[in-house]
Amino acid sequence: MKEIVAIVQEPIALIDAQVKGYEEKQKQDKLASIQEYYNSIEKPELHWLGLPAIYSEKWLNASVSMKSIQDEINEKLEQIASDLITLSNLPEFGFEATEVYKSTLDLRNALGEAHRLSEVAKKKAEHEAEQARLAAEAEAKKQEEHIEGQVEFKDTKTFDENVLKPITNPEPAKQWISFSALLSKEDALALKEFFNSRNIEFKAV
């Protein structure tokens, strides 16, 4: 029985290998046709996009026609082109989001990255503005302290010069002068009163 089973199984295995080889050949031929069609599409804006990025294993199934594969490829390329336009119209970080999209082909993920970068930039701007404000306040305080120090030094210097420095009024030089005057009694009294008011010494000649 074992010999009979072995005799039967041998051609079955051979046929199975031939069938699998044929199916594999069919898949390789179909894959080559898919690649040829993809290469024939003019897509300068998608020059970075290779077939593997949008390829689907189901395309090699015998039940999937080339027409449906071509339609699916066209739809995917149109969708990718549309997504790129959306990203290019972003107010900021469109380039960064586009780079993320090229590696993932996930529009939501790319938009999320643009939003994340926008939040980071916003926080950075707020931080820099706060640092600039603090620096300005510190500089203003430094200038104020410098001015106050100059005023205090000036006041101290004025006090030293005007208060501590002795004030001297040198006594003017005096000398005796002899003169004769024709005076009435009233004139003589007035002249005496003037001499006394000026602390001038006088004597008869």
C-alpha positions in Angstrom: 0.0 0.0 0.0 2.8 2.4 0.9 4.4 1.8 -2.5 1.1 2.4 -4.3 0.5 5.6 -2.3 4.0 6.8 -3.1 3.5 6.1 -6.8 0.3 8.2 -6.7 1.7 11.0 -4.7 4.7 11.6 -6.8 2.8 12.8 -9.9 0.5 14.8 -7.7 3.4 16.7 -6.1 4.8 17.3 -9.6 1.5 18.7 -10.8 1.2 20.8 -7.7 4.6 22.3 -8.2 3.9 23.0 -11.8 0.6 24.7 -10.9 2.3 26.9 -8.2 5.1 27.7 -10.7 2.5 28.8 -13.2 0.6 30.9 -10.7 3.9 32.6 -9.6 4.7 33.2 -13.3 1.3 34.8 -13.8 1.8 37.0 -10.7 5.2 38.2 -11.9 3.9 38.9 -15.3 1.0 40.9 -13.8 3.3 42.8 -11.5 5.4 43.7 -14.5 2.3 45.0 -16.3 1.3 47.0 -13.2 4.8 48.6 -13.0 4.8 49.3 -16.8 1.4 51.1 -16.5 2.6 53.1 -13.4 5.7 54.2 -15.2 3.6 55.4 -18.2 1.7 57.8 -16.1 3.0 61.4 -16.3 3.2 62.7 -12.7 6.1 65.2 -12.4 4.7 66.6 -9.1 4.8 63.0 -7.7 8.3 62.1 -9.0 9.3 61.1 -5.5 6.4 58.5 -5.2 7.3 55.0 -6.2 4.8 52.1 -6.9 5.6 50.3 -3.6 4.1 53.2 -1.7 0.6 52.6 -3.1 1.0 48.9 -4.0 -1.6 46.4 -2.8 -1.0 42.6 -2.6 -4.5 41.9 -3.7 -3.7 43.3 -7.2 -1.9 40.0 -8.0 -5.0 37.9 -7.4 -6.3 36.4 -10.6 -9.8 37.7 -9.8 -8.6 41.3 -9.9 -8.6 42.8 -13.4 -5.9 45.1 -14.8 -8.6 47.7 -15.5 -9.6 47.8 -11.8 -6.0 48.1 -10.8 -5.4 51.0 -13.2 -8.5 52.8 -11.9 -7.3 52.3 -8.3 -3.8 53.6 -9.1 -5.3 56.7 -10.8 -7.6 57.3 -7.8 -4.7 57.1 -5.4 -2.6 59.4 -7.4 -5.4 62.0 -7.6 -6.0 61.8 -3.9 -2.3 62.2 -3.1 -2.1 65.2 -5.5 -5.1 66.7 -3.7 -3.6 66.1 -0.3 -0.4 67.9 -1.3 -2.4 70.9 -2.4 -4.1 71.0 0.9 -0.8 70.9 2.7 0.8 73.6 0.5 -2.1 75.9 1.4 -1.3 75.7 5.1 -0.5 79.1 6.6 2.7 77.8 8.2 4.8 74.6 8.4 3.4 73.4 5.1 6.8 72.1 4.0 7.4 70.1 7.2 3.9 68.6 7.0 4.5 67.7 3.3 7.7 65.9 4.2 5.8 63.9 6.8 3.0 63.1 4.3 5.6 61.8 1.8 6.8 59.2 4.2 3.4 58.2 5.5 0.7 59.2 2.9 -1.4 60.0 5.9 -3.0 63.5 5.6 -4.4 63.5 9.1 -0.9 62.7 10.5 0.7 65.4 8.4 -1.8 68.0 9.5 -1.3 66.9 13.1 2.4 67.5 12.7 1.8 71.0 11.3 -0.4 71.8 14.3 2.2 70.5 16.7 4.9 72.6 15.1 2.7 75.6 15.2 2.1 75.2 18.9 5.8 74.7 19.5 6.5 77.9 17.6 3.8 79.8 19.5 5.3 78.7 22.9 8.8 79.6 21.7 7.6 83.1 20.7 5.9 83.6 24.0 9.0 82.4 25.9 11.3 84.7 23.9 8.9 87.6 24.4 8.9 87.0 28.2 12.7 86.7 28.2 13.0 90.0 26.3 10.5 91.7 28.8 12.5 90.4 31.8 15.8 91.6 30.2 14.3 95.0 29.5 13.0 95.3 33.1 16.4 94.3 34.4 18.2 96.8 32.2 15.8 99.6 33.2 16.3 98.7 36.9 20.1 98.7 36.4 19.9 102.2 34.7 17.7 103.5 37.5 20.1 102.3 40.2 23.0 103.8 38.3 21.3 107.2 38.1 20.4 107.1 41.8 24.0 106.3 42.6 25.2 109.3 40.6 22.7 111.6 42.4 23.8 110.4 45.8 27.4 110.9 45.0 26.7 114.4 43.7 24.8 115.3 46.8 27.6 114.0 49.0 30.1 115.9 47.1 28.1 119.1 47.4 27.7 118.6 51.1 31.4 118.0 51.6 32.3 121.1 49.6 29.7 123.5 51.0 29.2 122.3 54.6 32.4 120.6 55.7 34.7 123.1 53.9 35.2 126.1 56.1 33.8 129.3 54.7 36.4 132.1 55.0 35.8 135.8 54.3 39.2 137.5 54.4 39.2 140.8 56.3 39.8 143.7 53.8 43.0 145.8 54.4 42.5 149.1 56.3 44.7 152.2 56.5 44.4 155.6 58.1 43.3 158.5 55.9 43.5 162.1 57.1 41.2 164.7 55.7 39.4 167.9 56.7 35.8 168.7 56.0 33.6 171.7 56.4 30.6 170.4 58.3 27.7 171.7 60.2 26.9 170.1 63.6 24.2 168.0 62.0 26.7 166.9 59.3 29.2 166.0 61.9 26.7 163.9 63.8 25.6 162.2 60.6 29.2 161.4 59.7 29.8 160.0 63.1 26.8 157.8 62.9 28.0 156.5 59.5 31.4 155.7 60.9 29.9 153.8 63.7 27.6 151.9 61.4 30.6 150.8 59.3 32.7 150.1 62.4 35.3 152.7 61.2 37.7 154.1 63.7 38.1 157.8 63.7 40.0 160.4 65.8 40.7 164.2 65.8 43.6 165.4 63.9 
